[in-house]
Amino acid sequence: MRMFKRYLPKLIAKHISRLFSGRLYIDGRGGYHFENGLLLVPIKAEKRHYDTVNEVNLEVRRLRETYEA
């Protein structure tokens, strides 16, 4: 499990795309699981969880586009 002290979507996206599956914790945002290189919405999610998942997964997609091009 990786713990992030700050919410930095690009750094988190790099971590997710490298490891592909696992768990992480972001201070102030909570714990998350990621599978197949994408962040998953936690059980009993709140709006901040959905916002975090959307933003990080967008960064993951941007990373994939730069590697494919």
Secondary structure, 3 states (H helix, E strand, C coil): CEEECCCCHHHHHHHHHHHCCEEEEECCCEEEEEECCEECCCCCCCHHHHHHHHHHHHHHHHHHHHHHC
